[in-house]
Amino acid sequence: MSENREFRGTGVVRRLKDQLVPTLGTRLMTFELEQTNKNDGRVRHISVQMEGLGFRGAISNGHTVDVEGTLRNGTVISNRLINKSVNGCVVEPRTSSPIFIKLFKGIAITALASFALIICLFIYGISTFFG
């Protein structure tokens, strides 16, 4: 079992993928952080991922970013990026739904419960309930 440790690093975003995870209803952003050693010019690539209901801020391939997160099994699980290419824009996962989504869910649940009550009235007969 590998040990988790804190990670902070700067590099260039490569192979960015932003995908929806339908079973969880979340978005998963993955990319490689390309870091170049200033002393010998060697390049290393570190896998980074960030997951949330969405993201505040944005990054693109070729942007220079500061990454903060936890290094787990060779992948950085990030909870915050600072996009140095776009005026220090902070990229963070959104952990709560926007208010209109919460409102829509509430209306949908109420409508579903009302529909179920109407079906019960027809199945068991109105007289049984008001009898």
C-alpha positions in Angstrom: 0.0 0.0 0.0 1.5 3.3 -1.0 1.7 6.3 1.3 -0.2 9.6 0.5 1.8 12.8 0.6 1.2 16.4 -0.1 2.2 17.7 -3.5 2.9 21.2 -4.8 4.4 21.8 -8.1 4.5 24.0 -11.2 4.4 22.9 -14.8 2.7 22.9 -18.2 -0.6 21.3 -18.8 -0.5 18.5 -21.5 -3.1 16.0 -22.7 -6.0 17.6 -20.9 -9.3 15.6 -20.8 -12.5 16.9 -19.2 -15.1 14.2 -19.0 -18.5 13.6 -17.4 -18.8 10.5 -15.1 -22.5 9.7 -15.7 -22.8 7.1 -12.9 -21.6 9.6 -10.3 -23.0 12.8 -11.9 -19.5 14.4 -11.6 -16.9 15.8 -14.0 -13.4 14.4 -14.0 -10.5 16.5 -15.3 -7.2 14.7 -16.0 -4.0 15.9 -17.5 -0.2 15.5 -17.4 1.8 18.1 -15.6 5.0 18.6 -17.6 7.9 19.7 -15.5 11.4 20.6 -16.8 14.4 20.3 -14.6 16.3 23.7 -14.8 19.6 22.1 -14.2 19.8 19.3 -16.7 16.7 20.0 -19.0 15.2 16.6 -18.2 11.4 16.5 -18.5 9.1 14.5 -16.3 5.3 14.0 -16.6 3.1 13.7 -13.5 -0.6 12.6 -13.8 -3.0 15.0 -12.2 -6.8 14.6 -11.7 -9.5 16.8 -10.2 -13.1 15.7 -9.7 -16.2 17.7 -8.8 -19.7 18.6 -9.8 -18.1 21.2 -12.1 -15.1 23.5 -11.9 -14.6 27.2 -11.1 -12.0 28.7 -13.4 -10.5 27.0 -16.5 -7.2 25.6 -17.9 -6.1 24.6 -21.4 -3.3 22.6 -22.9 -0.1 24.6 -22.8 -1.1 26.7 -19.7 1.4 27.0 -16.9 -0.2 26.0 -13.6 0.7 25.6 -9.9 -0.8 22.4 -8.6 -1.8 21.6 -5.0 -3.0 18.2 -3.9 -2.2 14.7 -2.6 0.1 12.3 -4.4 -1.6 8.9 -4.4 -0.3 5.9 -6.3 1.7 8.1 -8.7 -1.2 10.5 -9.4 -1.8 13.9 -7.9 -5.4 14.2 -6.7 -5.7 18.0 -6.9 -8.1 20.2 -5.0 -6.7 23.5 -6.3 -4.8 24.8 -9.4 -3.6 28.3 -10.0 -3.5 29.1 -13.8 -0.4 31.3 -14.1 -1.1 31.8 -17.9 -4.5 33.5 -17.1 -3.8 36.1 -14.5 -3.5 33.7 -11.6 -7.0 32.3 -12.1 -7.8 29.7 -9.4 -9.4 26.5 -10.6 -11.3 24.5 -7.9 -13.9 21.7 -8.0 -17.4 22.7 -7.3 -18.7 20.5 -4.5 -22.3 21.7 -4.3 -24.9 22.0 -7.1 -26.0 25.4 -8.3 -29.3 26.5 -6.7 -31.4 26.0 -9.8 -30.4 22.3 -9.9 -31.4 21.9 -6.2 -34.7 23.7 -6.9 -35.4 21.5 -9.9 -34.7 18.3 -7.9 -37.1 19.5 -5.2 -39.9 20.2 -7.8 -39.2 16.8 -9.5 -39.5 14.9 -6.2 -42.7 16.7 -5.3 -44.2 16.0 -8.7 -43.2 12.3 -8.5 -44.8 12.0 -5.0 -48.0 13.7 -6.3 -48.2 11.3 -9.3 -47.7 8.3 -7.0 -50.6 9.5 -4.8 -52.9 9.9 -7.8 -52.0 6.4 -9.0 -52.8 5.0 -5.5 -56.2 6.8 -5.5 -57.1 5.1 -8.8 -55.8 1.7 -7.8 -57.5 1.6 -4.4 -60.4 3.8 -5.2 -61.2 7.2 -3.9 -63.9 5.8 -1.6 -61.3 3.8 0.4 -59.4 7.0 1.3 -62.4 9.2 1.9 -64.8 6.5 2.9 
